[in-house]
Amino acid sequence: MASVLVLGGTVFVGRHIVQALAAAGHRVTVFNRGVTPAGDLPAAARLRGDRDLGDAGLAALDGDATWDACVDVSGYRPEAVRASAQRLAKRVERYVYVSAVMTYGTPPHGPVDESFPVVDPAPAGTAEIDGRTYGPLKVACERVVHAVYGPRATVLRPQVIVGPGDGWPRYAEWARRALRSRRGEPFAAPGDGRTMLQVIDVRDLARFVVTVVERHAVGTYNLAGPRIDWQTFVGLLGARNVRWTPVPGDDIDLDTWPLYRPPGHPLAALMHIDASRAQAAGLVLTDPAVTARDVLASLESSA
């Protein structure tokens, strides 16, 4: 049994990671602001703090406690990641940082593996997190973790994370539209159905975190699920009254067409992420049909 500190841990991704670690028999401590209710989470201990407040916000991490691993789910700014990483360096054996495939920027083609170059890190003091800065900020955070932990650092670069409990208006938005289509509303689908889509089920990510902790896996890993075309995706959602709609590849309203990245779009290659290294290290992927079924069920149960 390992002792694991999770930075974050009560919202979507962190919640699934805490649940997977506890289910595997590990002792979990959660550090977060305490804003999101977490009474149902199986954490051995809960520490309260705010990483954005500097040293004062991290005071709860002081003491004699040690952990076999720290899983950083909530590190978005290098200043915050540096503060926690340095504070824990002598009391954590392995630091697992959850990054993102956006670190690769706009690669010219796929499949994108871990050897592809990443974008330049965000300049010091970058405050706003948006589509332009997210990847560079994650690169800067990765570099902090490597600088502090060296061979004791593990970096995970997941594809768009989806699954039960997903609150982001991306995959779940298409599932909602599919549910409405069953009540007679037209389902506007982008393109002609041949464009490829790729995501990662949050439960696969969570189980791989357990694998990393248990096997002391080192290095950087892309995490991505099977690629499917949009016609298959729409079918898995059970959408009715489907109307395929041409969408210009260079002018996509992401609110209207979330996750749609046709050929010619700057981020099209990020829908072709190679996760074979992670699979060789123990990543097990959920069938896209199961992910769709469970997302639909979670939306229906919360309606």
C-alpha positions in Angstrom: 0.0 0.0 0.0 1.4 3.4 -1.0 0.6 6.7 0.6 -0.4 9.3 -2.0 -0.9 13.0 -1.8 -3.3 14.4 -4.4 -3.2 18.2 -5.1 -6.8 18.8 -6.2 -8.9 15.8 -6.0 -12.6 16.8 -5.6 -13.6 17.8 -9.1 -13.9 15.5 -12.2 -10.4 14.3 -12.9 -9.0 14.5 -9.4 -12.1 12.8 -8.0 -11.7 9.8 -10.3 -8.0 9.6 -9.4 -8.7 9.6 -5.7 -11.4 7.0 -6.1 -9.1 4.7 -8.2 -6.2 5.0 -5.7 -8.5 4.2 -2.8 -10.1 1.3 -4.7 -6.6 -0.1 -5.3 -5.9 -0.1 -1.5 -3.7 3.0 -1.3 -3.8 5.6 1.5 -4.9 9.0 0.0 -4.5 12.5 1.3 -6.2 15.3 -0.6 -5.0 18.9 -0.6 -7.4 21.6 -2.0 -9.3 24.7 -1.1 -12.3 22.8 0.2 -14.7 24.6 -2.1 -16.2 21.5 -3.7 -18.1 19.1 -1.4 -16.0 15.9 -0.9 -17.7 14.0 1.9 -18.1 11.0 -0.3 -14.5 10.8 -1.3 -12.5 8.0 0.4 -9.5 10.1 1.4 -7.6 9.2 4.6 -6.9 12.9 5.3 -7.9 16.3 3.9 -5.7 19.3 4.0 -7.0 22.8 3.2 -5.1 25.5 1.3 -4.9 27.6 -1.8 -1.9 27.2 -4.1 -2.6 30.7 -5.6 -1.8 32.3 -2.2 1.9 31.4 -2.2 3.6 30.1 1.0 0.6 31.1 3.2 -1.7 29.0 1.1 0.5 25.9 1.4 1.0 25.9 5.1 -1.1 22.8 5.5 1.5 20.9 3.7 4.1 21.6 6.4 4.9 19.0 9.0 6.6 15.6 9.2 4.2 13.6 6.9 5.8 11.8 4.0 4.2 10.3 0.9 5.3 7.7 -1.7 3.9 9.9 -4.5 2.2 13.3 -5.1 -0.3 13.5 -8.0 -0.6 17.1 -9.1 -4.0 17.6 -10.8 -4.5 21.3 -10.1 -1.2 22.8 -11.3 -1.8 25.3 -14.0 0.8 28.1 -13.3 4.5 27.4 -12.9 4.7 29.6 -9.8 2.2 27.5 -7.9 3.7 24.3 -9.1 7.2 25.4 -8.1 6.0 26.3 -4.6 4.4 23.0 -4.0 7.1 20.9 -5.7 9.9 22.5 -3.7 8.0 22.4 -0.4 7.4 18.6 -0.9 10.7 17.7 -2.5 12.2 16.0 0.7 8.9 14.3 1.7 7.6 12.9 -1.6 9.3 10.1 -3.4 7.6 10.6 -6.9 5.9 13.7 -8.3 3.3 12.8 -10.9 2.2 15.9 -12.9 -0.9 15.8 -15.1 -0.2 18.0 -18.1 -2.0 18.0 -21.5 -1.4 17.3 -25.2 -1.8 21.0 -25.8 1.9 21.2 -24.9 2.5 20.1 -28.5 0.9 23.2 -29.8 -0.1 22.8 -33.5 2.0 19.9 -34.8 2.0 19.6 -38.6 0.8 15.9 -38.7 0.0 12.9 -36.6 0.6 10.5 -35.0 2.0 12.7 -32.3 4.3 10.8 -29.9 6.4 11.9 -26.9 9.3 12.7 -29.2 7.4 15.6 -30.9 8.7 19.1 -29.8 6.6 21.1 -27.4 5.8 24.8 -27.5 7.9 27.4 -25.8 7.1 27.8 -22.1 4.9 30.7 -21.1 6.7 33.8 -20.0 7.1 34.3 -16.2 4.1 36.1 -14.8 1.6 34.9 -17.3 -1.7 35.1 -15.4 -4.5 34.4 -17.9 -5.3 30.8 -18.7 -7.0 30.5 -22.2 -6.6 28.6 -25.4 -3.5 30.6 -26.3 -1.6 30.2 -23.0 -2.8 26.8 -21.7 -0.2 24.8 -23.6 2.8 27.1 -22.8 1.8 27.2 -19.2 1.7 23.4 -19.0 5.2 23.3 -20.6 6.5 25.7 -18.0 5.0 23.6 -15.2 6.5 20.4 -16.6 9.9 22.1 -16.6 9.5 23.0 -13.0 8.6 19.5 -12.0 11.6 18.1 -13.9 14.0 20.7 -12.4 12.9 19.8 -8.9 12.5 16.1 -9.1 14.7 15.0 -12.0 14.3 11.2 -12.4 11.6 11.1 -9.7 9.2 13.1 -12.0 6.5 11.5 -14.1 4.6 13.6 -16.6 1.2 12.6 -18.1 -0.1 14.3 -21.2 -3.7 13.3 -21.6 -6.0 13.9 -24.6 -9.3 15.7 -24.0 -10.6 14.0 -20.8 -14.2 12.8 -20.8 -16.4 10.4 -18.8 -19.1 10.3 -16.1 -19.2 13.6 -14.2 -17.6 15.6 -16.9 -18.7 19.2 -16.5 -17.0 20.7 -19.5 -19.1 21.6 -22.6 -17.2 19.4 -25.0 -18.0 15.7 -25.2 -20.9 16.1 -22.7 -22.4 18.8 -24.8 -22.7 16.4 -27.8 -24.3 13.8 -25.4 -26.8 16.4 -24.3 -27.7 17.2 -27.9 -28.1 13.5 -28.6 -30.5 13.2 -25.7 -32.5 16.2 -26.9 -32.6 14.6 -30.4 -34.5 11.7 -29.0 -37.2 14.1 -28.0 -37.4 15.4 -31.6 -34.8 18.2 -31.7 -32.6 18.1 -34.9 -29.0 17.0 -34.3 -26.6 19.1 -36.3 -23.4 17.1 -36.8 -20.3 18.7 -38.3 -18.8 17.8 -41.6 -19.6 14.6 -43.4 -18.8 12.1 -40.6 -15.3 11.2 -41.8 -13.3 13.5 -39.6 -11.5 11.7 -36.8 -12.1 12.2 -33.1 -10.0 11.1 -30.1 -10.5 11.5 -26.3 -9.4 9.7 -23.2 -11.9 8.2 -20.7 -11.2 9.7 -17.2 -11.3 6.3 -15.7 -8.5 5.1 -17.9 -6.4 8.1 -16.8 -7.2 7.4 -13.2 -6.2 3.7 -13.4 -3.0 4.6 -15.2 -2.1 7.0 -12.3 -2.5 4.0 -10.0 -0.2 2.0 -12.4 2.4 4.8 -12.3 2.4 4.9 -8.5 2.6 1.1 -8.1 5.2 0.5 -10.8 7.3 3.7 -10.2 6.9 4.5 -13.9 9.3 7.3 -15.0 9.3 9.7 -17.9 6.5 11.2 -20.0 3.4 9.5 -21.3 0.7 10.5 -23.8 -2.7 9.3 -22.8 -5.3 8.9 -25.5 -8.1 6.5 -26.4 -9.0 5.0 -29.7 -9.6 7.2 -32.7 -13.1 7.0 -34.2 -14.8 9.0 -37.0 -17.6 11.4 -36.3 -20.2 9.1 -37.9 -19.3 6.4 -35.4 -19.3 8.9 -32.5 -22.7 10.2 -33.4 -24.0 6.6 -33.7 -22.6 5.7 -30.3 -24.5 8.6 -28.7 -27.7 7.3 -30.2 -28.4 10.6 -31.9 -31.6 10.9 -34.0 -32.7 13.4 -36.7 -29.0 13.8 -37.6 -28.2 16.5 -40.2 -24.6 16.7 -41.4 -23.5 20.3 -41.7 -20.5 21.6 -43.7 -18.1 23.5 -41.4 -15.1 25.5 -42.8 -11.9 24.0 -41.4 -10.3 27.3 -40.7 -13.3 29.1 -39.1 -14.8 26.9 -36.4 -17.0 28.3 -33.6 -15.8 26.0 -30.7 -19.0 26.7 -28.7 -21.1 25.3 -31.6 -18.7 22.6 -32.7 -16.7 21.4 -29.7 -14.1 18.8 -30.3 -14.4 19.1 -34.1 -11.0 19.4 -35.7 -11.2 18.7 -39.5 -8.1 18.5 -41.8 -6.7 22.0 -42.2 -7.6 23.1 -38.7 -4.4 24.1 -36.7 -5.2 21.5 -34.0 -6.2 18.7 -36.3 -3.1 16.6 -35.6 -3.9 16.7 -31.9 -6.8 14.3 -32.8 -4.0 11.8 -33.7 -2.1 11.2 -30.4 0.1 8.1 -30.1 -0.3 6.6 -26.7 1.5 3.3 -27.4 4.2 4.1 -24.8 1.6 4.4 -22.1 -0.1 1.2 -23.3 3.2 -0.6 -23.1 3.5 0.6 -19.5 0.0 -0.5 -18.5 -2.6 1.9 -19.9 -5.8 0.0 -20.6 -8.4 1.7 -22.7 -12.2 1.7 -22.4 -14.3 0.9 -25.5 -15.7 4.2 -26.9 -19.1 2.6 -26.8 -18.8 2.2 -23.0 -17.7 5.8 -22.5 -20.6 7.1 -24.5 -23.1 4.8 -22.7 -21.8 5.9 -19.3 -21.7 9.6 -20.1 -25.3 9.4 -21.3 -26.4 7.6 -18.2 -24.7 10.1 -15.9 -26.4 13.0 -17.7 -29.8 11.3 -17.6 -29.5 10.5 -13.9 -28.6 14.1 -13.0 -31.3 15.7 -15.1 
